[in-house]
Amino acid sequence: MWIFLGFLAMGASTPPFSIEINGPDLLFRFHPGVSAANLFEIAPHEDPMKAAGKRVEGATLVDNTLRLGAKNRETNGFFLVDQTGKRSGAAQFVTKWDTSADPDKALPTNLGIKGLQVQMLDDALTLGIHHAALNVNLAQLIRVPAQPGDETLTLQEKTIGFRSEVMEGMPIKNYTDKGIRVYLILLAYRSGNPEIDRLLLHPKMLSNAPNHLGAFNTATPEGVRVFDWVVSCMAKRTADPKGKQGRVAGWIVGNEINAHHEWYNRGPATPVEVVGDYHRALRLAHGALMRSGAPGRIYVSLEHHWTMKPSPDPKQSLPGKLFLTRLLELSRTHGDFGWNLAHHPYPENLFEPRTWLDIMALPNPDSPKMTFKNLDQLSLWMDRPEAQFQGMSRRLILSEQGFHSPAGPEGQKQQAAGYVFAFEKIQMTPKVDAFILHRHVDHAIEGGLNLGLWTNKPGQICSPDQKKLIWQVFHDAGTSAQEKSFAPYREMFTKPKK
């Protein structure tokens, strides 16, 4: 198929066309200045800069637009190749969707920033939370082979089933019925089932990966189809405002990607490889959400290392700033889309709750770390025009962070003071939509950290025993009782007024 519009007159950095979903079709809108060229198509797992692609046949250009049937190609990329065999540049992906309305539609009104990774719903309601985060292991949502009644996907004569009962068991509606916004953290743990692991986990994931947590498989055709399908199944079940599932405010794709060896393992990898793989997963998840018509935003998960690496091994981690800079470049190059940031501004030393003492959290955009002490710098960096999407700042939530309570009589006071410092810092940073605390109850197998609002019963893993001092300041945060409750702890990080 030849396209005649004078392509050579365009600037090299300007994509020659954009793609949108229009009913059953992909609608290509070509910009002025496109010359004779062939349209080529690539699968989403292929390299969008280097893949040879397959020539598209049988399409007709009318008034600078071209239509192709969208079935089974909504996630594909497209690029032009001129008469000399030179490609126009990077492959482009769909950037406009029929369902691209306000992602906050039909969600509970955001009444405040206070959130929690909830273990006890009744206690969370007593605490007055506005946000809740839930971990979702995608490996638990599929089975091979499928069972009768499952929604299914067939791949090379194998039928995969979506486990609706697992999705329905998530307490999403319990929260949304109470006006609480819910965020799902999408993860992929090694399951022990070789077929499920082959489909969901990146083929280069190490067999001895820390935490058994892997990168999503965006490297193979089957992996891409399964990931896209699983997220689509979840999104469809949260799209119906009258459905029994409840609606999701945020979809956090993976966990602390810049520390990929520990939390998103795809084997030793360069920054280009890590961000390239993740960009595909993020774009696929965004597309699945948009096609379903479900509300909610897509988020990138990073931890607090900013211009320094979490690990000295350059193939085990990368600085958060480098990760976001590269991701922004890929987004713009291949068709920008509306992703947002879920940051984890833990204190620089996880065992030191007095985050105001952080040495490596500097008041500038090149700080080694981004913690609560310099959170305003992250907000300013994300607010720059080059980081924005369609002229607006990408949204920022703090989806996982906590404060350790050291042993001794001062330990719980220091933990409570850390929360007070952080909450007031966020109240002065208006770009933050949610501050979701980790954890509800101390956990016996968390490397010695005691991050909970409650202590754990002796001899148990994570059973609530006694409320800690932080419970009360958390309860009072964002209410009329905040000033009186916070004041005794504020004196720990500010000089008392004379």
HELIX and SHEET records of a PDB file:
HELIX    1   1 PHE A    7  ALA A    9  5                                   3    
HELIX    2   2 LEU A  121  LEU A  127  1                                   7    
HELIX    3   3 LEU A  138  LEU A  141  5                                   4    
HELIX    4   4 SER A  164  GLU A  168  1                                   5    
HELIX    5   5 ILE A  172  THR A  176  1                                   5    
HELIX    6   6 PRO A  194  LEU A  200  1                                   7    
HELIX    7   7 PRO A  210  HIS A  212  5                                   3    
HELIX    8   8 PRO A  221  ARG A  237  1                                  17    
HELIX    9   9 ILE A  257  ALA A  259  5                                   3    
HELIX   10  10 HIS A  260  TRP A  263  1                                   4    
HELIX   11  11 PRO A  271  SER A  292  1                                  22    
HELIX   12  12 GLY A  320  HIS A  334  1                                  15    
HELIX   13  13 THR A  355  LEU A  357  5                                   3    
HELIX   14  14 PHE A  372  ASN A  374  5                                   3    
HELIX   15  15 LEU A  375  MET A  382  1                                   8    
HELIX   16  16 PRO A  385  ALA A  387  5                                   3    
HELIX   17  17 GLY A  411  GLN A  427  1                                  17    
HELIX   18  18 LEU A  469  ASP A  476  1                                   8    
HELIX   19  19 GLN A  482  ARG A  490  1                                   9    
SHEET    1   A 3 TRP A   2  LEU A   5  0                                        
SHEET    2   A 3 VAL A  34  ILE A  42 -1                                        
SHEET    3   A 3 LYS A  54  ARG A  55 -1                                        
SHEET    1   B 3 TRP A   2  LEU A   5  0                                        
SHEET    2   B 3 VAL A  34  ILE A  42 -1                                        
SHEET    3   B 3 GLY A  77  ASP A  82 -1                                        
SHEET    1   C 5 LEU A  61  VAL A  62  0                                        
SHEET    2   C 5 THR A  65  GLY A  69 -1                                        
SHEET    3   C 5 ASP A  25  PHE A  30 -1                                        
SHEET    4   C 5 PHE A  17  ASN A  22 -1                                        
SHEET    5   C 5 VAL A  94  LYS A  96  1                                        
SHEET    1   D 9 LYS A 114  LEU A 116  0                                        
SHEET    2   D 9 HIS A 131  ASN A 137  1                                        
SHEET    3   D 9 ARG A 181  LEU A 187  1                                        
SHEET    4   D 9 GLY A 250  VAL A 253  1                                        
SHEET    5   D 9 ARG A 297  LEU A 302  1                                        
SHEET    6   D 9 TRP A 339  HIS A 343  1                                        
SHEET    7   D 9 LEU A 396  GLN A 401  1                                        
SHEET    8   D 9 VAL A 432  LEU A 437  1                                        
SHEET    9   D 9 LYS A 114  LEU A 116  1                                        
SHEET    1   E 3 ILE A 142  ARG A 143  0                                        
SHEET    2   E 3 LYS A 158  PHE A 162 -1                                        
SHEET    3   E 3 GLU A 151  LEU A 155 -1                                        
SHEET    1   F 2 TRP A 454  ASN A 456  0                                        
SHEET    2   F 2 PRO A 464  LYS A 467 -1                                        
END                                                                             
